[in-house]
Amino acid sequence: MQIKLLFSKNVFLAVKPFSALKESFREGYGKQKLIKDIIAGLTVGVIAIPLSMALAIASGVPPQHGLYTAIVAGIVIALTGGSRFNISG
C-alpha cells in the first residue's frame, strides 16, 4: 500500500518536472544566459567528476561506479529540479 501511494499521480504533480526550464523560457532566455549556464556547467563538472570518483573509492567500490552515480543523479536532478535558486549536486 505504501508503494502504491509513493507512485501516485499526486507525487508526480508535486515534483513538477521541467518547471525550471519552463520558467526560464517564460522570463526570456538569451545568448548571455546560455554562455553563463555553459560556464557554470563546466565548472560543476570539473569539480563533480573527481569528487564522485573519490567518494566511490572511499566507499570501497571502483571509481566508475561513482561516475555512474554522478551522471544518473545529475540527469534526475536536472529533469525534476525545482527552481533556479535550487542548488543540487
Backbone as CSV, one residue per row, in Angstrom:
resi,resn,N_x,N_y,N_z,CA_x,CA_y,CA_z,C_x,C_y,C_z
1,MET,0.819,-1.184,0.000,0.000,0.000,0.000,0.868,1.255,0.000
2,GLN,1.983,1.241,0.718,2.873,2.399,0.747,3.479,2.652,-0.634
3,ILE,3.821,1.581,-1.345,4.412,1.741,-2.674,3.400,2.358,-3.627
4,LYS,2.164,1.942,-3.545,1.125,2.496,-4.402,0.954,3.993,-4.130
5,LEU,1.028,4.384,-2.878,0.905,5.790,-2.512,2.104,6.585,-3.011
6,LEU,3.292,5.973,-2.953,4.510,6.659,-3.358,4.484,7.036,-4.833
7,PHE,3.955,6.182,-5.676,3.952,6.434,-7.103,2.600,6.930,-7.612
8,SER,1.857,7.580,-6.776,0.559,8.086,-7.206,0.729,9.347,-8.045
9,LYS,-0.337,9.771,-8.676,-0.302,10.969,-9.516,-0.010,12.217,-8.695
10,ASN,-0.423,12.234,-7.443,-0.186,13.404,-6.602,1.300,13.647,-6.388
11,VAL,2.070,12.585,-6.220,3.509,12.738,-6.037,4.129,13.270,-7.321
12,PHE,3.712,12.756,-8.469,4.253,13.220,-9.747,3.933,14.689,-9.969
13,LEU,2.747,15.118,-9.608,2.379,16.519,-9.777,3.152,17.417,-8.822
14,ALA,3.511,16.912,-7.662,4.270,17.716,-6.703,5.698,17.955,-7.177
15,VAL,6.265,17.010,-7.927,7.637,17.147,-8.404,7.736,18.206,-9.499
16,LYS,6.751,18.288,-10.356,6.688,19.254,-11.454,7.943,19.214,-12.330
17,PRO,8.118,18.140,-13.093,9.303,18.050,-13.935,9.346,19.181,-14.954
18,PHE,10.520,19.622,-15.264,10.794,20.679,-16.248,10.267,22.042,-15.820
19,SER,9.921,22.229,-14.552,9.372,23.514,-14.124,10.404,24.628,-14.231
20,ALA,11.664,24.347,-13.919,12.699,25.376,-14.019,12.925,25.764,-15.474
21,LEU,12.850,24.796,-16.372,13.029,25.076,-17.796,11.899,25.938,-18.331
22,LYS,10.681,25.615,-17.959,9.529,26.414,-18.386,9.638,27.842,-17.875
23,GLU,10.052,27.988,-16.623,10.172,29.316,-16.022,11.244,30.145,-16.734
24,SER,12.352,29.516,-17.103,13.425,30.233,-17.791,12.973,30.762,-19.140
25,PHE,12.269,29.947,-19.899,11.818,30.391,-21.216,10.723,31.443,-21.112
26,ARG,9.929,31.385,-20.070,8.877,32.375,-19.875,9.482,33.753,-19.591
27,GLU,10.580,33.784,-18.834,11.211,35.045,-18.463,12.155,35.564,-19.540
28,GLY,12.449,34.788,-20.536,13.371,35.196,-21.590,14.743,34.586,-21.358
29,TYR,15.198,33.830,-22.319,16.476,33.134,-22.195,17.295,33.479,-23.419
30,GLY,18.364,34.236,-23.212,19.159,34.704,-24.336,20.542,34.088,-24.380
31,LYS,21.339,34.621,-25.303,22.682,34.109,-25.534,23.575,34.297,-24.305
32,GLN,23.448,35.433,-23.631,24.270,35.696,-22.450,23.988,34.687,-21.333
33,LYS,22.716,34.372,-21.128,22.372,33.389,-20.094,22.874,32.001,-20.478
34,LEU,22.818,31.671,-21.764,23.311,30.376,-22.226,24.806,30.252,-21.968
35,ILE,25.559,31.292,-22.275,27.005,31.269,-22.048,27.311,31.107,-20.559
36,LYS,26.593,31.832,-19.723,26.797,31.710,-18.276,26.445,30.313,-17.784
37,ASP,25.386,29.728,-18.325,24.996,28.372,-17.926,26.031,27.338,-18.361
38,ILE,26.611,27.522,-19.541,27.643,26.594,-20.020,28.878,26.673,-19.128
39,ILE,29.291,27.890,-18.788,30.448,28.059,-17.904,30.170,27.438,-16.533
40,ALA,28.978,27.659,-16.010,28.617,27.074,-14.713,28.609,25.551,-14.784
41,GLY,28.076,24.998,-15.862,28.043,23.548,-16.022,29.431,22.938,-16.109
42,LEU,30.322,23.600,-16.840,31.698,23.108,-16.934,32.406,23.184,-15.582
43,THR,32.162,24.249,-14.845,32.765,24.393,-13.518,32.290,23.287,-12.580
44,VAL,31.005,23.034,-12.583,30.460,21.969,-11.734,31.005,20.614,-12.168
45,GLY,31.108,20.393,-13.477,31.636,19.130,-13.976,33.077,18.884,-13.569
46,VAL,33.892,19.943,-13.602,35.300,19.821,-13.224,35.430,19.413,-11.755
47,ILE,34.517,19.868,-10.936,34.547,19.508,-9.516,33.863,18.162,-9.270
48,ALA,32.745,17.915,-9.932,31.929,16.730,-9.644,32.590,15.429,-10.088
49,ILE,33.317,15.439,-11.188,33.903,14.190,-11.694,34.940,13.626,-10.720
50,PRO,35.966,14.393,-10.336,36.913,13.809,-9.377,36.298,13.541,-7.999
51,LEU,35.350,14.382,-7.592,34.707,14.176,-6.294,33.917,12.872,-6.276
52,SER,33.178,12.597,-7.333,32.395,11.355,-7.374,33.304,10.134,-7.403
53,MET,34.428,10.237,-8.111,35.375,9.124,-8.134,36.007,8.913,-6.756
54,ALA,36.350,10.011,-6.086,36.961,9.901,-4.759,35.988,9.315,-3.741
55,LEU,34.734,9.725,-3.801,33.741,9.180,-2.872,33.501,7.694,-3.122
56,ALA,33.555,7.285,-4.386,33.393,5.863,-4.692,34.559,5.056,-4.125
57,ILE,35.769,5.558,-4.315,36.946,4.857,-3.787,36.884,4.794,-2.262
58,ALA,36.484,5.901,-1.636,36.374,5.927,-0.174,35.301,4.967,0.329
59,SER,34.302,4.697,-0.514,33.231,3.768,-0.135,33.608,2.319,-0.395
60,GLY,34.737,2.100,-1.061,35.192,0.745,-1.312,34.684,0.143,-2.609
61,VAL,34.227,0.965,-3.533,33.780,0.472,-4.838,34.667,1.089,-5.918
62,PRO,34.679,0.505,-7.112,35.504,1.063,-8.187,35.083,2.498,-8.550
63,PRO,36.026,3.304,-9.029,35.733,4.707,-9.338,34.637,4.900,-10.384
64,GLN,34.506,3.962,-11.314,33.481,4.130,-12.350,32.072,4.114,-11.768
65,HIS,31.884,3.444,-10.638,30.565,3.460,-10.001,30.214,4.861,-9.509
66,GLY,31.209,5.593,-9.059,30.982,6.982,-8.667,30.593,7.841,-9.853
67,LEU,31.218,7.591,-11.003,30.856,8.338,-12.216,29.429,8.021,-12.647
68,TYR,29.066,6.739,-12.616,27.697,6.362,-12.986,26.684,7.051,-12.081
69,THR,26.980,7.054,-10.787,26.067,7.680,-9.831,25.945,9.172,-10.087
70,ALA,27.062,9.839,-10.350,27.033,11.280,-10.607,26.242,11.603,-11.871
71,ILE,26.399,10.792,-12.907,25.697,11.041,-14.170,24.198,10.825,-14.004
72,VAL,23.823,9.695,-13.424,22.393,9.399,-13.250,21.741,10.416,-12.319
73,ALA,22.406,10.726,-11.209,21.843,11.707,-10.273,21.727,13.079,-10.924
74,GLY,22.708,13.461,-11.717,22.643,14.746,-12.415,21.478,14.826,-13.376
75,ILE,21.217,13.751,-14.099,20.090,13.727,-15.036,18.767,13.800,-14.284
76,VAL,18.643,13.015,-13.224,17.396,13.021,-12.444,17.145,14.394,-11.832
77,ILE,18.169,14.995,-11.265,18.007,16.318,-10.657,17.675,17.362,-11.716
78,ALA,18.301,17.265,-12.886,18.020,18.230,-13.954,16.576,18.130,-14.434
79,LEU,16.057,16.922,-14.520,14.688,16.747,-15.013,13.632,17.103,-13.979
80,THR,13.966,16.953,-12.712,12.969,17.215,-11.674,13.314,18.433,-10.826
81,GLY,14.285,19.219,-11.264,14.750,20.368,-10.489,13.641,21.346,-10.162
82,GLY,13.751,21.976,-9.008,12.697,22.853,-8.518,12.707,24.241,-9.105
83,SER,13.735,25.024,-8.836,13.753,26.414,-9.278,15.172,26.826,-9.616
84,ARG,15.314,28.025,-10.102,16.651,28.493,-10.464,17.495,28.795,-9.230
85,PHE,16.877,28.875,-8.068,17.603,29.131,-6.830,18.001,27.846,-6.127
86,ASN,17.599,26.711,-6.660,17.872,25.413,-6.065,19.248,24.934,-6.513
87,ILE,20.100,24.557,-5.575,21.426,24.043,-5.895,21.451,22.574,-5.508
88,SER,21.753,21.715,-6.473,21.799,20.277,-6.230,23.065,19.732,-6.851
89,GLY,23.630,18.753,-6.225,24.800,18.160,-6.829,25.573,17.320,-5.870
